[in-house]
Amino acid sequence: AVTDSRYSATKHRPLTKGFRIFWCMARLLLRFGLLAVSAQALQSGEHPIEKVIGLLQDLAAKSETESKQEEVSYTRFAYWCQTSLKSLGTSITSGKATLDELSSTLESHKKNIEVLGKEVDALTKDLQNLDVTKGGMVSQRTDGSALYVKEEQTLKDTIKGISDALAALTAAKGNVELLQQAKRNVAAVSALVGATATAAQRTTLQAFTEPEPLKAAGDKDDHVKKYSFKSNSVVELLKELKMKFEDELVASTKGETSALNSHSLALLAHDNLAKAKEAAKTDKASQKADAEGELNDAQTLFKSTSDDVDADSTSLSDTQSACSIKKAEWAERTDTRAKEKESLKAAVEILAKVGGVRTEAPSNPVPPPSPVAFLQVSNPRTERALRILRQEAKSSHSKALERLADDVTERVK
């Protein structure tokens, strides 16, 4: 059995879990005779502890190889963590900057749509007012046209009446019956001219149309002379009135023509204005529709970008968590590997000290005086030692002990 004095040579080492495991292993191997000397081992010229040390050294070499492989794997994973976290961080920063820009764009589109909507409403109201104005213009022109037709007809009737009266006066010279007809015509003219004639003109016409008592046959010449004087005055007056009403008719016609032209020009200007406002309304409505489409696109892009930022943020959090866990596991694994190496080294030193063998080749090799060899695995004490070794590997979750038990089993067959 290994005594405490033998262990005291290594008591400067910390009692790590791995060290205690391999110390236990060494005690089991010695206690149950796995290292007992046999005749065949002696004939082979090899000390049995050397094989155990060889197993431990092989195990240390395998552990070192696996450690390097694990380090390469973790280095790749750490690089993936670094690049992934950087990429996700850049993507999130860029996405948030895009969201800020899109927020400004959305606000701009909303204000633009509001302004365009007000402009469209104002133009719609202007067009409604223009329709009302046009209706008033058309109604006014209709009334003016009707008034002109009535005035024209009155002037024409007056001029015709004056012309008829002049013809009757001309034909009534010396004829009493025709004179009476001429008087009736002049009376009709007096009624037609009405207030348009002056007071003197109306007096002259009324004086001519008043009936006079007939005188004796001997007074005919005086009557004819008086009639000739009155008729000449009335004729001149009627000619003057006729010229006056003809001038009024011409002026009225010119006025109507001018009114028609002005009305046409006003309607044209009105229609042009209405067309311009209708075109402006159509353009503003089109701009508003485009702005609404751009707003919808910006809102869709905003939602998509926001979803991407949320997804990247979740992925970043998950990646950070996974990388942190893996880093902690790697630190623990690295520490475990270091302790395994330390324990294997300590176990080799203990076995070498107990068995009195070298772990390194001497400068001047000398054959060992009493070579030994392993016992066969059929040895009950060997089987029990291996069983205890496997139980220890299982309870301590040590792959190193498990591999050691496998290697021992293979080598003692």
TIGU-333431 format. One record per residue (C-alpha): x negated, y, z negated; residue in one letter; residue number from 1. Coordinates in pm, whole numbers, plus 32768, in hexadecimal, padded with zeros to 4 digits. Layout:
residues N
PT  X  Y  Z  a  NUM
...
end
This chain:
residues 413
PT  8000  8000  8000  a  1
PT  7F99  816B  8044  v  2
PT  7F4B  8214  7EF9  t  3
PT  7F80  837E  7E9B  d  4
PT  7E05  83AF  7E97  s  5
PT  7DFE  8361  8008  r  6
PT  7F16  8459  804E  y  7
PT  7E63  8561  7F81  s  8
PT  7D69  858A  809C  a  9
PT  7E80  862B  816D  t  10
PT  7F41  86DD  8060  k  11
PT  7ED1  882B  80F2  h  12
PT  7FD0  87EA  8206  r  13
PT  813C  8856  81CC  p  14
PT  8232  8741  8184  l  15
PT  8302  8777  82BE  t  16
PT  841A  868C  831A  k  17
PT  8349  85F9  8436  g  18
PT  821F  85C7  8353  f  19
PT  82F1  8512  824F  r  20
PT  8380  8433  8363  i  21
PT  822C  83CA  83E2  f  22
PT  81A7  83A1  8280  w  23
PT  82CA  82B8  823B  c  24
PT  8283  8202  8382  m  25
PT  8119  81CA  8321  a  26
PT  817D  8145  81CA  r  27
PT  8279  8055  826C  l  28
PT  817E  7FD2  8365  l  29
PT  807E  7F92  8255  l  30
PT  8176  7F0C  8156  r  31
PT  8214  7E03  8234  f  32
PT  80DB  7D80  82D1  g  33
PT  80F6  7E0F  8431  l  34
PT  7F84  7E5E  8412  l  35
PT  7F19  7D0E  8374  a  36
PT  7DE3  7C6A  83F6  v  37
PT  7DFB  7B2B  84BE  s  38
PT  7CF7  7A45  854C  a  39
PT  7D55  7A9B  86AE  q  40
PT  7D36  7C11  865F  a  41
PT  7BE1  7BD7  85C8  l  42
PT  7B73  7B18  86FA  q  43
PT  7BEC  7C34  87DB  s  44
PT  7B00  7D26  872F  g  45
PT  7C0C  7E38  8707  e  46
PT  7C88  7EC5  85BA  h  47
PT  7E09  7EB0  85A4  p  48
PT  7E27  8019  8528  i  49
PT  7D80  808C  8667  e  50
PT  7EAB  800B  8729  k  51
PT  7F99  80CC  8645  v  52
PT  7EC3  8201  866E  i  53
PT  7ECA  81C7  87E4  g  54
PT  8043  81B1  87DB  l  55
PT  8057  82F6  8718  l  56
PT  7F66  839F  8807  q  57
PT  8031  8326  8932  d  58
PT  8169  83A7  8886  l  59
PT  80BD  84F7  884F  a  60
PT  805A  8501  89BF  a  61
PT  81BF  84B3  8A2B  k  62
PT  8243  85BB  893D  s  63
PT  814F  86B9  89D0  e  64
PT  81BD  8662  8B33  t  65
PT  832C  867A  8AD9  e  66
PT  82E9  87C0  8A22  s  67
PT  824D  8855  8B5C  k  68
PT  8370  87DB  8C31  q  69
PT  8467  8870  8B3C  e  70
PT  83A0  89B5  8B3A  e  71
PT  83B2  89C9  8CB8  v  72
PT  8526  8984  8CAB  s  73
PT  855E  8A8A  8B9E  y  74
PT  8484  8B88  8C55  t  75
PT  8560  8B5F  8D86  r  76
PT  8695  8B83  8CB0  f  77
PT  8605  8CB9  8C04  a  78
PT  85B9  8D50  8D59  y  79
PT  871D  8D04  8DC5  w  80
PT  879C  8DAD  8C87  c  81
PT  86C2  8EDE  8CC9  q  82
PT  872B  8F05  8E34  t  83
PT  8899  8EB3  8DF0  s  84
PT  88B6  8FA7  8CCF  l  85
PT  8807  90B4  8D9A  k  86
PT  88E4  9073  8ECA  s  87
PT  8A21  9072  8DF9  l  88
PT  89B8  91AE  8D41  g  89
PT  8970  925E  8E8C  t  90
PT  8ABA  91E6  8F1C  s  91
PT  8B7C  9261  8DEB  i  92
PT  8ACD  93B4  8DEF  t  93
PT  8B0F  93D9  8F63  s  94
PT  8C79  9369  8F37  g  95
PT  8CB6  9467  8E21  k  96
PT  8C1E  957B  8EF8  a  97
PT  8D04  9510  9014  t  98
PT  8E2F  9519  8F29  l  99
PT  8DD3  967D  8EC1  d  100
PT  8DC1  96E5  902F  e  101
PT  8F08  9633  907C  l  102
PT  8FB0  96E0  8F55  s  103
PT  8F53  9832  8FEB  s  104
PT  8FC3  97BA  9142  t  105
PT  9112  9743  90B8  l  106
PT  914D  9890  900A  e  107
PT  90F3  994A  914A  s  108
PT  91E4  9878  9219  h  109
PT  92FC  98AC  911D  k  110
PT  92CF  9A26  911E  k  111
PT  92B9  9A2C  9299  n  112
PT  93FA  9961  92B5  i  113
PT  94A6  9A4D  91C2  e  114
PT  943B  9B82  9289  v  115
PT  949E  9AE5  93D7  l  116
PT  95EE  9A7D  9346  g  117
PT  9636  9BE3  92DC  k  118
PT  95D0  9C63  9434  e  119
PT  96B4  9B68  94E0  v  120
PT  97D6  9BD0  93FD  d  121
PT  9795  9D42  9446  a  122
PT  978E  9D04  95BD  l  123
PT  98CE  9C3A  95A5  t  124
PT  9976  9D5D  94F4  k  125
PT  98F0  9E53  95F9  d  126
PT  9981  9D7E  9710  l  127
PT  9AD1  9D76  9661  q  128
PT  9ACA  9EF2  963F  n  129
PT  9A6C  9F12  97AE  l  130
PT  9B97  9E3F  980C  d  131
PT  9C77  9F27  9743  v  132
PT  9BD5  A059  97E1  t  133
PT  9C01  9FCE  993E  k  134
PT  9D6E  9F8A  98F8  g  135
PT  9D98  A0F5  988E  g  136
PT  9CE3  A171  99C4  m  137
PT  9DBF  A0A1  9AAA  v  138
PT  9EFB  A10E  99F5  s  139
PT  9E96  A27D  9A08  q  140
PT  9E48  A263  9B7A  r  141
PT  9F95  A1B7  9BB9  t  142
PT  A04B  A2D0  9B09  d  143
PT  9F81  A3D5  9BCA  g  144
PT  9FC9  A32C  9D11  s  145
PT  A13E  A31E  9CC4  a  146
PT  A13B  A490  9C66  l  147
PT  A087  A4E6  9DAA  y  148
PT  A185  A425  9E7A  v  149
PT  A29F  A4DE  9DCF  k  150
PT  A1F8  A631  9DF6  e  151
PT  A1A1  A5E8  9F60  e  152
PT  A305  A58E  9FAD  q  153
PT  A384  A6CD  9F04  t  154
PT  A291  A7A6  9FCA  l  155
PT  A2EB  A6FA  A10F  k  156
PT  A45C  A724  A0C8  d  157
PT  A425  A894  A076  t  158
PT  A359  A8D0  A1B0  i  159
PT  A460  A81F  A280  k  160
PT  A574  A8EA  A1E0  g  161
PT  A4B9  AA2E  A22B  i  162
PT  A47B  A9BC  A390  s  163
PT  A5EE  A96D  A3BA  d  164
PT  A64C  AAC1  A32B  a  165
PT  A55E  AB75  A419  l  166
PT  A5EE  AAB7  A541  a  167
PT  A751  AB08  A4D2  a  168
PT  A700  AC79  A4AB  l  169
PT  A661  AC84  A5FE  t  170
PT  A791  ABE0  A69E  a  171
PT  A893  ACB6  A5E2  a  172
PT  A84F  AE04  A68C  k  173
PT  A9A3  AEA4  A6C5  g  174
PT  AA5F  AD62  A67A  n  175
PT  AB2B  AD75  A53D  v  176
PT  AB5E  ABFF  A516  e  177
PT  A9EE  ABB7  A542  l  178
PT  A9A6  ACCD  A44F  l  179
PT  AA71  AC20  A345  q  180
PT  A9B1  AADF  A383  q  181
PT  A86B  AB9F  A36C  a  182
PT  A8DA  AC2C  A21E  k  183
PT  A920  AAD0  A19C  r  184
PT  A7C6  AA62  A20B  n  185
PT  A727  AB8C  A15F  v  186
PT  A7EF  AB3F  A022  a  187
PT  A768  A9DC  A02D  a  188
PT  A607  AA66  A04F  v  189
PT  A642  AB4B  9F25  s  190
PT  A6A5  AA1D  9E59  a  191
PT  A572  A95C  9ECC  l  192
PT  A471  AA6A  9E85  v  193
PT  A50C  AAB7  9D36  g  194
PT  A413  AB39  9C38  a  195
PT  A2F0  AB1B  9D2E  t  196
PT  A36A  AC5A  9DDC  a  197
PT  A33F  ADB2  9D46  t  198
PT  A463  AE7A  9CBE  a  199
PT  A45D  AF61  9DEF  a  200
PT  A45D  AE36  9ED7  q  201
PT  A57E  AD98  9E21  r  202
PT  A63E  AEE5  9E2B  t  203
PT  A608  AF04  9FA1  t  204
PT  A684  ADA4  9FDF  l  205
PT  A7B2  ADCF  9EFD  q  206
PT  A80C  AF1C  9FA2  a  207
PT  A805  AE7B  A0F7  f  208
PT  A8E2  AD5A  A08F  t  209
PT  A9EF  AE31  9FE3  e  210
PT  AB30  AE49  A0B5  p  211
PT  AB96  AFA2  A13E  e  212
PT  ACF7  B017  A198  p  213
PT  AD38  B030  A30C  l  214
PT  AD74  B188  A392  k  215
PT  AE55  B1FC  A4A7  a  216
PT  AE08  B1A1  A605  a  217
PT  AD87  B2FB  A645  g  218
PT  AC7F  B2CE  A53D  d  219
PT  ABDC  B1A1  A5E2  k  220
PT  AAA6  B259  A64D  d  221
PT  AA5E  B2D0  A4EC  d  222
PT  AA8B  B16E  A46C  h  223
PT  A99E  B0E2  A571  v  224
PT  A899  B1E9  A51E  k  225
PT  A8AC  B19B  A3AB  k  226
PT  A892  B023  A3EB  y  227
PT  A765  B054  A4CC  s  228
PT  A6B5  B114  A3B8  f  229
PT  A6FE  B00E  A2AF  k  230
PT  A6AD  AEE5  A38C  s  231
PT  A561  AF78  A3F0  n  232
PT  A503  AFA1  A283  s  233
PT  A575  AE3E  A22F  v  234
PT  A4BE  ADAA  A359  v  235
PT  A37A  AE4A  A2F0  e  236
PT  A3B5  ADD6  A18C  l  237
PT  A402  AC74  A1FE  l  238
PT  A2C9  AC6B  A2D6  k  239
PT  A1FF  ACE1  A1AF  e  240
PT  A29C  ABD7  A0CE  l  241
PT  A26A  AACA  A1D4  k  242
PT  A0FA  AB1F  A1F0  m  243
PT  A0E0  AB1F  A076  k  244
PT  A17E  A9C5  A051  f  245
PT  A0B5  A938  A172  e  246
PT  9F79  A9AD  A0C3  d  247
PT  9FF5  A90C  9F7F  e  248
PT  A038  A7C8  A03C  l  249
PT  9ED9  A7C9  A0CC  v  250
PT  9E47  A817  9F76  a  251
PT  9F17  A706  9ED4  s  252
PT  9EA7  A60C  9FDA  t  253
PT  9D3D  A670  9FA9  k  254
PT  9D69  A654  9E32  g  255
PT  9DFE  A4FC  9E51  e  256
PT  9CE7  A48E  9F38  t  257
PT  9BE5  A514  9E45  s  258
PT  9C97  A469  9D24  a  259
PT  9C9A  A322  9DE3  l  260
PT  9B25  A342  9E2F  n  261
PT  9AD5  A39D  9CC8  s  262
PT  9BA5  A27C  9C4D  h  263
PT  9AF4  A18E  9D39  s  264
PT  99A0  A20C  9CC8  l  265
PT  9A08  A1F8  9B5C  a  266
PT  9A84  A095  9B8A  l  267
PT  9942  A039  9C3E  l  268
PT  9870  A0CB  9B24  a  269
PT  994E  A01F  9A25  h  270
PT  9935  9ED2  9AD6  d  271
PT  97BC  9EF5  9AF7  n  272
PT  97A4  9F40  9986  l  273
PT  9880  9E15  9936  a  274
PT  97AB  9D37  9A17  k  275
PT  966D  9DB2  996F  a  276
PT  96FB  9D70  9816  k  277
PT  977B  9C1B  9884  e  278
PT  9622  9BC6  990C  a  279
PT  9582  9C42  97CA  a  280
PT  9677  9B72  9700  k  281
PT  962A  9A3D  97D1  t  282
PT  94B4  9A7A  97A8  d  283
PT  94D1  9AAE  9630  k  284
PT  95AD  9979  960F  a  285
PT  94A9  98B2  96D4  s  286
PT  9393  9937  95F4  q  287
PT  9460  98DC  94C3  k  288
PT  9499  977B  9549  a  289
PT  9323  9757  958E  d  290
PT  92D1  97D8  9431  a  291
PT  93C8  96E0  939A  e  292
PT  9322  95C8  9461  g  293
PT  91CA  9638  93EB  e  294
PT  924D  964B  9287  l  295
PT  92D2  94E9  92A1  n  296
PT  9183  946F  932D  d  297
PT  90C7  9526  9218  a  298
PT  91AC  9491  910F  q  299
PT  9175  9334  91A1  t  300
PT  8FFC  936B  91A5  l  301
PT  9009  93F7  9043  f  302
PT  90BE  92C2  8FC5  k  303
PT  8FD3  91D9  9081  s  304
PT  8EA0  9290  8FFD  t  305
PT  8F31  9295  8E9D  s  306
PT  8F72  911E  8EAF  d  307
PT  8E0D  90E7  8F2B  d  308
PT  8D81  91B8  8E0E  v  309
PT  8E52  90F4  8D12  d  310
PT  8DE3  8FA9  8DAC  a  311
PT  8C76  9017  8DAF  d  312
PT  8C94  908E  8C46  s  313
PT  8D23  8F3D  8BDF  t  314
PT  8C15  8E89  8CA4  s  315
PT  8B0C  8F69  8C06  l  316
PT  8B8D  8F1A  8AAA  s  317
PT  8B9B  8DA5  8AF7  d  318
PT  8A3F  8DAC  8B91  t  319
PT  89B0  8E6D  8A6A  q  320
PT  8A4C  8D71  897D  s  321
PT  89CF  8C45  8A47  a  322
PT  8873  8CD9  8A67  c  323
PT  8866  8D2B  88F4  s  324
PT  88D1  8BCC  8896  i  325
PT  87D9  8B35  8989  k  326
PT  86C6  8C18  8906  k  327
PT  8712  8BAF  87A0  a  328
PT  8719  8A43  8809  e  329
PT  85D0  8A6E  88BF  w  330
PT  8532  8B13  878E  a  331
PT  85AC  89F4  86B6  e  332
PT  8539  88F4  87B5  r  333
PT  83E4  899C  87D2  t  334
PT  83C2  8998  8658  d  335
PT  8428  8828  864F  t  336
PT  832D  87D3  875F  r  337
PT  821A  8888  86A2  a  338
PT  8270  87CA  8565  k  339
PT  8277  8682  8626  e  340
PT  811C  86C9  86AE  k  341
PT  80A5  8726  8553  e  342
PT  8143  85EC  84BD  s  343
PT  80B1  850A  85CA  l  344
PT  7F59  85A1  858F  k  345
PT  7F81  8578  8417  a  346
PT  7FF5  840F  8442  a  347
PT  7EC6  83BD  851B  v  348
PT  7DDE  8459  8419  e  349
PT  7E86  8397  82FD  i  350
PT  7E76  824B  83B8  l  351
PT  7D11  8289  841F  a  352
PT  7CB0  82D5  82B7  k  353
PT  7D6C  81AA  822E  v  354
PT  7CDE  80B8  8330  g  355
PT  7B86  8155  833A  g  356
PT  7B88  817A  84B5  v  357
PT  7B21  8294  8599  r  358
PT  7C21  8359  8660  t  359
PT  7B11  83DD  874A  e  360
PT  79FC  8326  8803  a  361
PT  78AD  8328  873C  p  362
PT  7772  83B9  87D1  s  363
PT  76C7  8262  87AF  n  364
PT  77D7  8154  87C2  p  365
PT  77A4  801A  86EE  v  366
PT  7886  7EE7  8705  p  367
PT  7974  7ECC  85DC  p  368
PT  7910  7DC8  84D7  p  369
PT  7A66  7D2D  84A8  s  370
PT  7B54  7D54  85CC  p  371
PT  7CC4  7D13  8594  v  372
PT  7DFC  7D01  8664  a  373
PT  7F72  7D34  8642  f  374
PT  804F  7C25  85B8  l  375
PT  815A  7B95  8697  q  376
PT  82B1  7C34  8688  v  377
PT  833A  7AED  8607  s  378
PT  8299  7B3D  84B6  n  379
PT  83C0  7B7D  83C6  p  380
PT  830A  7C97  831B  r  381
PT  82C1  7D39  846D  t  382
PT  842A  7D1B  84D6  e  383
PT  849B  7DB4  838F  r  384
PT  83A5  7ED5  83B9  a  385
PT  8425  7F1B  8518  l  386
PT  858D  7F0A  84A0  r  387
PT  8547  8005  838B  i  388
PT  848B  80DF  8484  l  389
PT  85B8  80E5  8570  r  390
PT  86A6  8132  844F  q  391
PT  85C9  8257  83EE  e  392
PT  85C6  82D1  8557  a  393
PT  8743  82BA  8564  k  394
PT  877F  8369  8418  s  395
PT  8684  847D  8464  s  396
PT  86EC  849B  85D3  h  397
PT  857D  8481  8633  s  398
PT  853A  8418  8798  k  399
PT  83CA  8405  8746  a  400
PT  8403  82EE  8645  l  401
PT  84EE  823E  8734  e  402
PT  83E9  8242  8849  r  403
PT  82E0  81D0  8751  l  404
PT  83B5  80A3  86EC  a  405
PT  83E8  804B  885D  d  406
PT  8277  8067  88A7  d  407
PT  821A  7F93  8778  v  408
PT  8311  7E8A  87E4  t  409
PT  827E  7E80  8945  e  410
PT  8117  7E70  88D2  r  411
PT  8141  7D56  87D2  v  412
PT  81F7  7C6E  88BC  k  413
end
